[in-house]
Amino acid sequence: MRVFLFFIAAVLFSPSIYASLVTKHGYAQFEQLKYDAQFTHFDWVNPHAPKGGSVRLMAFGTFDTLNPYTLKGTSPIGTADFASYGISELNEPLMVGSGNYDPSGDEAASAYGLIAETVQYNASRSWVVFNLRKEARFHDGTPITAKDVAFSYRTLLKQGHPQYRTYLQEVARVDILSSHRIRFVFKRAGNPLLILRIGDLPVLPEHYWRDQDFSQTTFKAPLGSGPYKITEVKPGRALVFERVKDWWGKDLPVNRGKYNFDKVYVDFYRDKHVAFEAFKVGSFDFYIEHQAKNWANNYRFPDIAKGRVIRAEIAHQIPTQTQALFINTRRAQFHDRDTREALTLLFDFEWANKTLFNNAYQRANSYYPNSDFSARNKPKGAEWLLLSKWREQLPLELFLQPFVLETTEGRGIPRETLRKALGLLAKAGWKSSASGMKNKQGQVLELEILLVNPSLERILQAYINTLNEVGINARMRTVDRAQFKQRLDNFDFDLTLLTLPQTLSPGLEQWQYFHSSQAMVKGSKNYAGINSPVIDELLDHLLNAKTYNEQRTAARALDRALLWNYYSIPNWYISHHRIAYQNRFEFVRIPPYTLGLRAWWLKPSEIK
């Protein structure tokens, strides 16, 4: 008996057991954290930035709810560029750095404690423990506890937007260890990205939502815990945020130097032309420009010449979002890969870039543009080995040549490209007739491009014309945002132009974009309806990567398989920010991985 007890004690107190446990102030997926436990602030902020004054912002679109966590409705954070401003109606997460709430400025794939003071995990990453800060509070003064974290997990898993369910479903159970200590046990070990995604979990106040209907839209600002709170709401039109003066997190290293404005006014515009004219006369302070033509031609107003407005192009290293015309493969006419390739061949990017964009853009030859995860050249080494298992299911060309989109001289589709496209359509069973392209069953090849932004019509009209010229019955339809969202959620479209946000570390969001399990889940972002065991397995390799090299290999293989299956028609991208702003602000520098507006401050002379 004595020997047995000695053995148990030896195991329990073995240095090797404790060596396998890690307790840190932050978490890095692969590499070491840049900032140690004693850091006081990030390098790209001014920890002594003056607080005060107000700022006016523009948001494009509208909102019909202040609950950003459900599929129902559109919240402010769901509108274009809103997340870039550094204010939101989102509840604070456990950690910051890898999610939308406060993305990392100078590190990829790392996060530091916010509500969580420290994070603890084992070598296999089969579980993670978050030790919560005892000073963390909701705006009503109620302490944030492990019960709130557990409530948030359960609520978002059952009632939250599919984007939350995608990674929360990887959790086997949640254990409340004490009032300020909580453990997440995962269904499978060896997924180092999962800790980051759980760290992104917004912490909701259980005592508030206990008496509210979480599933419903609301214009009442829910109880938060962050640096700002909403104090005024004009439904669909405007919001006012006020800085919380006694905010519990104001002196944390991750927050020092940020959130410097006392008041933030946000006006929502449905028309970008109206918004730009409002900016020109000083109605708001920042304008993030997305239209190349406007950027090239319309920034010549007096305040630019007088230096009152600064126009800046700022290079970055942010993986550019995937922008493409997604082809809905749930529709019978798009089942065949040859049809989808033909549609891709008939898109003249060079014409659009020269005629409409002042040659401002690059063609996207990847689902991960401006990123190290883009497929390059021919597959080789570990990537070739990963793909070779699926030689029978993948196009032969994938192994023999790099993926390259056809180019033009910007004067229309060349004859040889037209012939190639028509040959592919014929191979897929589409034959020319007096009434257009038809298959053996007499069905006409027709398609509708669903849009929500009328400004895209001028870009796609040339493409529509080309499709009609070769016998494809093509048209565009622009709808309002509510109808657009409803049709997207129900996959009621043929083609649609959309973007997929990409991260510094592709992982679980890729599952929602491309995994077969998401193909028929309403509201998912698998817009193309991809249902492929090859893609599924490559996603598994990506999610289970143990090193950065393994992650890069899997991402490039996934990128290559997606491209060669022509699930979308890639669009274009830029690798720099285009921003104009009133000359009232100061900042240290723009970090490589975020615009960093949350760390700007007003010049002392502008603080009133």
C-alpha positions as CSV (number, residue, x, y, z in Angstrom):
1,M,0.0,0.0,0.0
2,R,2.8,2.4,1.0
3,V,4.6,1.6,-2.3
4,F,1.4,2.3,-4.3
5,L,0.8,5.7,-2.6
6,F,4.4,6.6,-3.2
7,F,3.9,5.7,-6.9
8,I,0.8,7.9,-7.1
9,A,2.5,10.8,-5.5
10,A,5.5,10.5,-7.8
11,V,3.2,10.7,-10.8
12,L,1.2,13.6,-9.5
13,F,4.2,15.6,-8.6
14,S,6.4,14.7,-11.5
15,P,8.0,17.7,-13.2
16,S,7.1,16.2,-16.6
17,I,3.4,16.5,-15.7
18,Y,3.7,20.2,-14.9
19,A,6.0,20.7,-17.9
20,S,3.2,19.7,-20.1
21,L,1.0,22.5,-18.7
22,V,1.3,26.1,-19.9
23,T,0.0,29.2,-18.1
24,K,0.4,32.5,-19.9
25,H,-0.9,36.0,-20.3
26,G,-1.6,35.3,-23.9
27,Y,-1.6,32.6,-26.5
28,A,0.2,32.1,-29.8
29,Q,-1.0,29.5,-32.3
30,F,2.4,28.5,-33.5
31,E,5.1,31.1,-32.8
32,Q,6.1,32.8,-29.5
33,L,4.2,35.8,-28.3
34,K,5.9,39.1,-29.2
35,Y,5.0,40.8,-25.9
36,D,6.0,39.2,-22.6
37,A,4.0,39.2,-19.4
38,Q,5.4,42.5,-18.2
39,F,4.5,44.5,-21.3
40,T,2.8,47.8,-20.7
41,H,1.4,48.6,-24.1
42,F,1.7,47.7,-27.8
43,D,4.5,49.3,-29.8
44,W,2.1,51.0,-32.3
45,V,0.1,53.0,-29.7
46,N,0.8,56.1,-27.6
47,P,0.2,55.0,-24.0
48,H,-0.1,58.7,-23.1
49,A,-2.5,59.7,-25.8
50,P,-4.8,62.4,-24.6
51,K,-8.5,61.5,-24.0
52,G,-11.3,63.7,-25.1
53,G,-13.3,65.3,-27.9
54,S,-15.6,63.7,-30.3
55,V,-15.4,62.1,-33.7
56,R,-18.0,61.6,-36.5
57,L,-18.0,58.4,-38.5
58,M,-19.9,57.2,-41.6
59,A,-21.3,53.7,-41.9
60,F,-22.6,52.4,-45.2
61,G,-26.0,50.7,-45.2
62,T,-28.4,50.4,-42.3
63,F,-29.2,48.3,-39.2
64,D,-32.4,46.8,-37.8
65,T,-31.0,45.3,-34.6
66,L,-28.5,46.0,-31.9
67,N,-28.0,42.3,-31.2
68,P,-25.1,41.3,-33.4
69,Y,-25.1,37.6,-32.4
70,T,-28.0,36.1,-34.2
71,L,-28.9,35.3,-37.8
72,K,-31.9,37.5,-37.6
73,G,-31.4,41.1,-38.7
74,T,-28.4,43.3,-39.5
75,S,-26.4,44.9,-36.7
76,P,-24.0,47.9,-37.1
77,I,-21.0,45.6,-36.9
78,G,-22.4,43.8,-40.0
79,T,-22.2,46.9,-42.2
80,A,-19.2,47.8,-44.3
81,D,-16.1,49.2,-42.5
82,F,-17.8,49.5,-39.2
83,A,-15.4,47.0,-37.5
84,S,-12.4,49.2,-38.7
85,Y,-13.5,52.1,-36.4
86,G,-12.7,50.3,-33.1
87,I,-16.2,50.9,-31.6
88,S,-19.0,48.4,-31.6
89,E,-22.0,47.0,-29.9
90,L,-20.1,43.7,-29.3
91,N,-19.5,42.4,-25.8
92,E,-15.9,42.1,-24.8
93,P,-14.3,38.7,-25.4
94,L,-12.0,36.6,-23.2
95,M,-9.0,37.6,-25.3
96,V,-8.1,40.1,-28.0
97,G,-5.9,39.9,-31.0
98,S,-7.4,37.2,-33.3
99,G,-11.0,38.3,-33.7
100,N,-13.2,41.1,-34.9
101,Y,-13.4,42.9,-31.6
102,D,-9.8,44.2,-31.4
103,P,-7.6,42.6,-34.1
104,S,-3.8,42.3,-33.6
105,G,-1.8,45.1,-35.0
106,D,1.7,43.6,-35.3
107,E,1.3,39.9,-34.7
108,A,-0.4,37.1,-36.7
109,A,-2.3,34.4,-34.9
110,S,-1.9,35.5,-31.3
111,A,-4.1,36.9,-28.6
112,Y,-3.7,38.5,-25.1
113,G,-6.0,38.3,-22.1
114,L,-8.8,40.8,-21.8
115,I,-11.6,39.5,-19.5
116,A,-9.3,36.5,-19.0
117,E,-6.1,37.4,-17.1
118,T,-4.3,34.2,-18.0
119,V,-4.9,31.2,-20.2
120,Q,-3.8,27.6,-19.3
121,Y,-3.7,24.6,-21.6
122,N,-2.0,21.2,-22.0
123,A,0.5,20.1,-24.6
124,S,-2.1,18.4,-26.8
125,R,-4.4,21.3,-26.5
126,S,-7.3,19.1,-25.6
127,W,-8.6,21.6,-23.1
128,V,-8.1,25.2,-22.1
129,V,-8.7,27.1,-18.8
130,F,-9.4,30.8,-18.7
131,N,-8.7,32.6,-15.4
132,L,-10.9,35.6,-15.3
133,R,-10.0,39.0,-14.0
134,K,-11.8,39.8,-10.8
135,E,-12.0,43.4,-11.7
136,A,-13.9,42.7,-15.0
137,R,-17.4,44.3,-14.9
138,F,-20.4,44.8,-17.1
139,H,-21.6,48.5,-17.4
140,D,-24.1,48.1,-14.6
141,G,-21.3,47.2,-12.2
142,T,-22.0,43.4,-12.1
143,P,-18.9,41.3,-12.0
144,I,-18.1,39.1,-15.0
145,T,-17.9,35.5,-13.8
146,A,-17.4,32.0,-15.2
147,K,-21.2,31.6,-15.1
148,D,-21.5,34.4,-17.7
149,V,-18.9,32.7,-19.9
150,A,-20.7,29.3,-19.7
151,F,-24.0,31.1,-20.4
152,S,-22.5,32.8,-23.4
153,Y,-21.2,29.4,-24.7
154,R,-24.6,27.7,-24.4
155,T,-26.6,30.7,-25.8
156,L,-24.4,31.2,-28.8
157,L,-24.2,27.5,-29.6
158,K,-28.0,27.1,-29.5
159,Q,-29.3,30.5,-30.7
160,G,-26.3,32.3,-32.1
161,H,-25.3,33.0,-35.7
162,P,-23.9,29.9,-37.5
163,Q,-20.4,31.5,-37.4
164,Y,-20.4,30.9,-33.7
165,R,-21.8,27.4,-33.9
166,T,-19.0,26.4,-36.3
167,Y,-16.3,26.5,-33.7
168,L,-18.4,26.1,-30.5
169,Q,-19.6,22.7,-31.7
170,E,-16.0,21.6,-31.3
171,V,-16.4,21.9,-27.5
172,A,-17.3,18.6,-25.7
173,R,-18.1,20.3,-22.4
174,V,-17.6,23.4,-20.2
175,D,-16.6,23.1,-16.6
176,I,-17.0,25.9,-14.1
177,L,-14.1,25.4,-11.8
178,S,-14.7,28.5,-9.6
179,S,-16.4,31.9,-9.8
180,H,-13.5,33.2,-12.0
181,R,-12.1,30.0,-13.5
182,I,-13.6,28.1,-16.5
183,R,-12.5,25.1,-18.6
184,F,-13.4,24.2,-22.1
185,V,-12.8,20.5,-23.0
186,F,-12.5,19.9,-26.8
187,K,-13.9,16.9,-28.7
188,R,-10.5,16.3,-30.3
189,A,-7.0,17.3,-29.4
190,G,-4.4,18.8,-31.6
191,N,-6.2,21.9,-33.0
192,P,-4.1,24.8,-31.8
193,L,-6.3,27.4,-33.5
194,L,-9.4,26.4,-31.5
195,I,-8.0,28.1,-28.3
196,L,-7.8,31.4,-30.2
197,R,-11.4,31.0,-31.4
198,I,-12.7,30.2,-28.0
199,G,-10.7,33.2,-26.7
200,D,-12.7,35.3,-29.2
201,L,-15.9,34.3,-27.4
202,P,-18.0,37.4,-26.5
203,V,-19.0,37.2,-22.8
204,L,-22.7,38.0,-22.4
205,P,-24.3,39.0,-19.2
206,E,-26.5,36.2,-18.0
207,H,-28.5,38.4,-15.6
208,Y,-29.5,40.7,-18.4
209,W,-30.4,38.2,-21.1
210,R,-32.3,36.0,-18.6
211,D,-35.3,38.4,-19.1
212,Q,-34.8,39.1,-22.8
213,D,-35.6,37.2,-25.9
214,F,-32.1,36.6,-27.4
215,S,-33.5,35.5,-30.8
216,Q,-35.4,38.7,-31.5
217,T,-34.1,42.0,-33.1
218,T,-34.0,45.0,-30.8
219,F,-33.1,48.7,-30.9
220,K,-32.5,48.7,-27.2
221,A,-28.7,48.6,-26.6
222,P,-27.9,45.4,-24.7
223,L,-25.8,45.5,-21.6
224,G,-22.1,45.5,-22.5
225,S,-18.7,45.7,-20.8
226,G,-16.4,47.5,-23.2
227,P,-14.8,51.0,-23.5
228,Y,-18.0,52.5,-25.1
229,K,-21.7,52.2,-24.6
230,I,-24.5,53.2,-26.9
231,T,-26.4,56.2,-25.4
232,E,-28.6,57.3,-28.4
233,V,-30.2,55.3,-31.1
234,K,-32.0,56.5,-34.3
235,P,-33.2,53.2,-35.7
236,G,-31.4,52.4,-39.0
237,R,-30.0,55.9,-39.2
238,A,-27.6,56.9,-36.4
239,L,-25.9,55.9,-33.2
240,V,-24.1,57.7,-30.4
241,F,-21.4,56.0,-28.4
242,E,-19.9,57.4,-25.2
243,R,-16.7,56.4,-23.6
244,V,-17.2,54.7,-20.2
245,K,-15.1,56.9,-17.9
246,D,-14.8,54.3,-15.2
247,W,-14.3,51.4,-17.6
248,W,-12.7,48.5,-15.7
249,G,-10.2,47.7,-18.5
250,K,-8.8,51.2,-19.3
251,D,-5.4,50.5,-17.7
252,L,-4.8,47.0,-19.1
253,P,-1.7,46.7,-21.4
254,V,-3.9,45.6,-24.3
255,N,-6.1,48.8,-24.0
256,R,-3.6,51.4,-23.1
257,G,-3.4,54.2,-25.7
258,K,-6.7,53.1,-27.3
259,Y,-10.3,54.3,-27.3
260,N,-9.4,58.0,-26.9
261,F,-12.6,59.8,-28.0
262,D,-15.2,60.8,-25.4
263,K,-18.0,60.6,-27.9
264,V,-18.5,58.9,-31.3
265,Y,-21.3,59.8,-33.6
266,V,-22.1,57.4,-36.4
267,D,-24.4,58.2,-39.3
268,F,-25.6,55.5,-41.7
269,Y,-25.7,56.2,-45.4
270,R,-27.4,54.0,-48.0
271,D,-25.9,55.9,-51.0
272,K,-22.1,56.2,-51.2
273,H,-22.3,59.2,-53.5
274,V,-24.3,61.1,-50.9
275,A,-21.9,59.9,-48.2
276,F,-18.9,61.1,-50.1
277,E,-20.4,64.5,-50.7
278,A,-21.2,64.7,-47.0
279,F,-17.5,63.9,-46.2
280,K,-16.3,66.7,-48.6
281,V,-18.2,69.3,-46.6
282,G,-17.0,68.0,-43.2
283,S,-20.0,66.0,-42.0
284,F,-17.7,63.2,-40.7
285,D,-14.0,62.6,-40.1
286,F,-13.0,59.5,-41.9
287,Y,-13.7,58.0,-45.4
288,I,-12.4,54.6,-46.2
289,E,-12.5,54.5,-50.0
290,H,-13.4,51.4,-52.0
291,Q,-14.0,52.8,-55.4
292,A,-10.9,53.2,-57.5
293,K,-12.5,55.7,-59.9
294,N,-13.6,57.9,-57.0
295,W,-10.1,57.7,-55.4
296,A,-8.4,58.7,-58.7
297,N,-10.7,61.5,-59.8
298,N,-12.7,63.0,-57.0
299,Y,-10.3,64.0,-54.2
300,R,-9.6,67.4,-55.6
301,F,-11.9,69.4,-53.4
302,P,-10.7,72.6,-51.6
303,D,-10.0,71.0,-48.2
304,I,-7.6,68.6,-49.8
305,A,-5.7,71.5,-51.4
306,K,-5.7,73.4,-48.2
307,G,-4.4,70.4,-46.1
308,R,-7.5,70.2,-44.0
309,V,-8.2,66.7,-45.3
310,I,-5.4,64.1,-45.7
311,R,-5.6,61.5,-48.5
312,A,-3.4,58.5,-47.8
313,E,-2.5,55.1,-49.3
314,I,-1.1,52.9,-46.5
315,A,0.4,49.5,-47.4
316,H,-0.5,46.6,-45.2
317,Q,0.1,42.9,-44.8
318,I,-3.5,41.9,-44.1
319,P,-4.7,38.9,-46.1
320,T,-7.2,40.5,-48.4
321,Q,-10.8,39.2,-48.3
322,T,-11.9,36.8,-50.9
323,Q,-14.0,38.7,-53.4
324,A,-15.6,36.8,-56.2
325,L,-18.7,36.0,-58.2
326,F,-19.8,32.9,-56.4
327,I,-21.5,30.2,-58.5
328,N,-24.3,28.4,-56.8
329,T,-23.5,24.8,-57.6
330,R,-26.8,23.8,-55.9
331,R,-28.4,24.8,-59.2
332,A,-28.4,22.0,-61.8
333,Q,-26.9,24.2,-64.6
334,F,-23.8,24.7,-62.6
335,H,-23.1,21.2,-61.5
336,D,-20.5,20.6,-64.3
337,R,-17.0,22.0,-63.7
338,D,-16.6,22.8,-67.4
339,T,-19.6,25.1,-67.4
340,R,-18.1,27.0,-64.4
341,E,-14.7,27.3,-66.1
342,A,-16.4,28.7,-69.2
343,L,-18.2,31.3,-67.2
344,T,-14.8,32.3,-65.6
345,L,-13.1,32.6,-69.0
346,L,-15.7,35.0,-70.2
347,F,-15.0,37.6,-67.5
348,D,-12.8,40.4,-68.7
349,F,-11.0,41.7,-65.7
350,E,-8.4,43.7,-67.7
351,W,-11.2,45.7,-69.4
352,A,-12.8,46.6,-66.1
353,N,-9.5,47.5,-64.5
354,K,-8.5,49.8,-67.3
355,T,-11.8,51.3,-68.1
356,L,-13.4,51.5,-64.7
357,F,-10.7,51.2,-62.0
358,N,-7.8,53.3,-63.4
359,N,-5.7,50.2,-63.3
360,A,-5.8,50.3,-59.5
361,Y,-6.3,46.6,-58.8
362,Q,-4.7,43.3,-59.2
363,R,-6.5,40.2,-60.3
364,A,-7.1,37.7,-57.5
365,N,-5.5,34.4,-58.5
366,S,-6.2,32.9,-55.0
367,Y,-8.8,32.7,-52.3
368,Y,-6.2,34.2,-50.0
369,P,-4.8,37.1,-51.9
370,N,-2.0,39.2,-50.4
371,S,-1.1,36.3,-48.2
372,D,1.5,33.6,-47.7
373,F,-1.3,31.0,-48.0
374,S,-1.9,31.6,-51.7
375,A,-1.1,28.6,-54.0
376,R,2.0,29.3,-56.0
377,N,3.5,27.6,-59.0
378,K,3.0,23.9,-59.3
379,P,2.4,21.8,-56.2
380,K,5.5,20.2,-54.8
381,G,6.9,18.6,-51.7
382,A,4.5,18.3,-48.8
383,E,1.7,20.0,-50.7
384,W,2.0,17.5,-53.7
385,L,1.9,14.6,-51.2
386,L,-1.2,16.0,-49.6
387,L,-3.0,16.4,-52.9
388,S,-1.7,13.2,-54.5
389,K,-4.2,11.0,-52.5
390,W,-7.0,12.6,-54.5
391,R,-5.4,12.4,-58.0
392,E,-8.5,10.6,-59.4
393,Q,-10.9,13.3,-58.0
394,L,-8.9,16.4,-58.9
395,P,-8.3,17.8,-62.4
396,L,-5.0,16.5,-63.9
397,E,-3.9,20.1,-64.7
398,L,-3.7,20.8,-61.0
399,F,-0.6,18.7,-60.7
400,L,1.0,19.8,-64.0
401,Q,0.7,23.6,-64.1
402,P,0.1,26.6,-61.8
403,F,-3.4,28.0,-61.7
404,V,-3.5,31.1,-63.9
405,L,-6.5,33.0,-65.1
406,E,-6.8,34.0,-68.7
407,T,-5.9,37.6,-69.5
408,T,-7.0,40.0,-72.2
409,E,-5.7,43.3,-73.5
410,G,-8.7,45.1,-72.0
411,R,-10.5,45.3,-75.3
412,G,-12.8,42.3,-75.0
413,I,-12.5,38.6,-74.8
414,P,-10.0,37.3,-77.5
415,R,-11.3,34.9,-80.1
416,E,-9.2,31.9,-78.9
417,T,-10.6,32.4,-75.4
418,L,-14.1,32.5,-76.8
419,R,-13.5,29.3,-78.7
420,K,-12.1,27.6,-75.6
421,A,-15.2,28.7,-73.5
422,L,-17.6,27.5,-76.2
423,G,-15.7,24.2,-76.4
424,L,-16.1,23.7,-72.6
425,L,-19.8,24.5,-72.8
426,A,-20.2,22.0,-75.6
427,K,-18.3,19.4,-73.5
428,A,-20.8,20.1,-70.7
429,G,-23.7,19.4,-73.0
430,W,-24.7,22.9,-74.0
431,K,-25.3,23.5,-77.7
432,S,-26.1,26.8,-79.5
433,S,-29.6,27.3,-80.8
434,A,-31.7,30.2,-82.1
435,S,-33.0,30.6,-78.6
436,G,-29.7,30.3,-76.8
437,M,-27.6,27.6,-75.3
438,K,-29.6,24.4,-74.6
439,N,-28.9,20.9,-73.2
440,K,-30.2,17.6,-74.5
441,Q,-33.4,18.1,-72.4
442,G,-34.0,21.4,-74.1
443,Q,-33.3,23.5,-71.0
444,V,-31.9,26.9,-71.7
445,L,-28.6,28.0,-70.0
446,E,-29.6,31.1,-68.1
447,L,-28.4,32.9,-65.1
448,E,-29.1,35.9,-62.9
449,I,-26.4,37.8,-61.0
450,L,-27.9,38.9,-57.7
451,L,-26.5,42.3,-56.4
452,V,-27.2,44.6,-53.5
453,N,-24.9,47.5,-54.5
454,P,-26.2,49.4,-57.6
455,S,-22.6,50.7,-58.3
456,L,-21.6,47.1,-59.3
457,E,-24.0,47.1,-62.2
458,R,-21.6,49.2,-64.4
459,I,-18.8,46.8,-63.6
460,L,-20.8,43.6,-64.5
461,Q,-22.7,45.0,-67.5
462,A,-19.9,44.2,-69.9
463,Y,-19.8,40.6,-68.5
464,I,-23.5,40.3,-69.0
465,N,-23.2,41.5,-72.6
466,T,-20.4,38.9,-73.3
467,L,-22.5,36.1,-71.8
468,N,-25.5,37.1,-73.9
469,E,-23.4,37.3,-77.1
470,V,-22.3,33.6,-76.7
471,G,-25.9,32.5,-76.2
472,I,-26.2,32.5,-72.4
473,N,-29.4,34.2,-71.2
474,A,-27.8,36.4,-68.5
475,R,-29.2,39.3,-66.5
476,M,-28.6,41.3,-63.3
477,R,-30.9,42.0,-60.5
478,T,-30.3,44.5,-57.7
479,V,-32.4,44.2,-54.6
480,D,-32.5,46.0,-51.2
481,R,-30.4,44.7,-48.3
482,A,-33.2,42.9,-46.5
483,Q,-34.2,41.0,-49.6
484,F,-30.5,40.3,-50.4
485,K,-29.9,38.9,-47.0
486,Q,-33.0,36.7,-47.1
487,R,-32.1,35.3,-50.5
488,L,-28.5,34.7,-49.5
489,D,-29.6,32.9,-46.3
490,N,-31.8,30.6,-48.4
491,F,-29.3,30.3,-51.3
492,D,-31.8,31.7,-53.7
493,F,-29.4,33.0,-56.4
494,D,-27.5,31.8,-59.4
495,L,-24.4,34.0,-59.1
496,T,-23.7,36.7,-56.6
497,L,-20.8,39.0,-55.9
498,L,-19.6,38.7,-52.3
499,T,-16.6,38.9,-50.1
500,L,-15.4,36.4,-47.5
501,P,-13.3,37.9,-44.7
502,Q,-10.0,36.3,-44.3
503,T,-7.8,36.2,-41.2
504,L,-4.1,36.1,-40.4
505,S,-4.5,32.5,-39.6
506,P,-7.1,30.7,-41.7
507,G,-9.0,28.0,-39.8
508,L,-12.5,27.4,-38.6
509,E,-14.1,30.2,-40.7
510,Q,-12.8,28.2,-43.7
511,W,-15.0,25.4,-42.5
512,Q,-18.1,27.6,-42.8
513,Y,-17.0,28.8,-46.2
514,F,-16.2,25.5,-47.9
515,H,-17.2,22.4,-45.8
516,S,-19.9,20.1,-47.1
517,S,-21.7,20.2,-43.7
518,Q,-22.4,23.9,-44.3
519,A,-23.7,23.5,-47.9
520,M,-27.4,23.4,-46.9
521,V,-27.2,25.3,-43.5
522,K,-29.3,28.4,-44.0
523,G,-27.3,31.5,-43.3
524,S,-23.9,29.7,-43.8
525,K,-21.2,31.3,-45.9
526,N,-20.7,28.3,-48.1
527,Y,-22.2,30.4,-50.9
528,A,-21.1,28.2,-53.7
529,G,-22.7,25.1,-52.2
530,I,-19.4,23.2,-52.1
531,N,-20.0,19.5,-51.3
532,S,-16.7,17.7,-51.8
533,P,-14.9,15.0,-49.7
534,V,-11.6,16.4,-51.1
535,I,-12.2,19.9,-49.8
536,D,-13.5,18.4,-46.5
537,E,-10.3,16.4,-45.9
538,L,-8.1,19.4,-46.8
539,L,-10.0,21.5,-44.3
540,D,-9.3,18.8,-41.7
541,H,-5.6,19.0,-42.5
542,L,-5.7,22.8,-42.2
543,L,-7.5,22.7,-38.8
544,N,-5.2,20.1,-37.4
545,A,-2.0,21.7,-38.4
546,K,0.6,21.6,-35.6
547,T,3.1,24.0,-37.1
548,Y,3.0,27.1,-39.3
549,N,4.6,25.1,-42.2
550,E,1.8,22.5,-42.0
551,Q,-0.8,25.2,-41.9
552,R,0.7,26.9,-45.0
553,T,0.9,23.6,-46.9
554,A,-2.7,22.7,-46.1
555,A,-4.0,26.2,-47.0
556,R,-2.2,26.3,-50.3
557,A,-3.5,22.8,-51.2
558,L,-7.0,23.9,-50.3
559,D,-6.6,27.1,-52.3
560,R,-5.4,25.1,-55.3
561,A,-8.3,22.6,-55.1
562,L,-10.9,25.4,-54.8
563,L,-9.4,27.3,-57.8
564,W,-9.2,24.4,-60.1
565,N,-12.9,23.4,-59.4
566,Y,-14.1,26.9,-60.5
567,Y,-16.5,27.4,-57.7
568,S,-16.3,31.2,-58.2
569,I,-15.0,33.8,-60.6
570,P,-12.2,35.6,-58.8
571,N,-12.4,39.4,-58.8
572,W,-9.7,41.8,-57.7
573,Y,-7.8,43.2,-54.7
574,I,-5.5,45.9,-53.4
575,S,-2.7,45.6,-50.8
576,H,-3.1,49.0,-49.2
577,H,-5.7,51.0,-47.3
578,R,-7.2,54.0,-49.1
579,I,-8.3,56.5,-46.4
580,A,-9.1,60.2,-46.3
581,Y,-9.4,61.9,-42.9
582,Q,-9.8,65.4,-41.4
583,N,-6.5,66.8,-40.3
584,R,-7.5,66.7,-36.7
585,F,-5.8,63.5,-35.6
586,E,-2.5,62.1,-34.5
587,F,-1.2,58.5,-34.3
588,V,2.0,56.7,-33.8
589,R,2.0,54.5,-36.9
590,I,-0.3,52.2,-38.9
591,P,0.6,48.6,-37.9
592,P,0.8,45.9,-40.7
593,Y,-2.3,43.9,-39.7
594,T,-5.0,46.5,-38.9
595,L,-5.8,50.1,-39.7
596,G,-5.6,50.9,-36.1
597,L,-8.1,53.8,-35.8
598,R,-8.9,52.7,-32.3
599,A,-5.4,54.1,-31.3
600,W,-5.8,57.5,-32.9
601,W,-6.4,60.6,-30.9
602,L,-7.4,64.2,-31.4
603,K,-4.8,66.9,-31.6
604,P,-4.8,68.9,-28.3
605,S,-6.1,71.9,-30.1
606,E,-9.1,69.9,-31.3
607,I,-10.2,68.7,-27.9
608,K,-13.0,70.9,-26.6
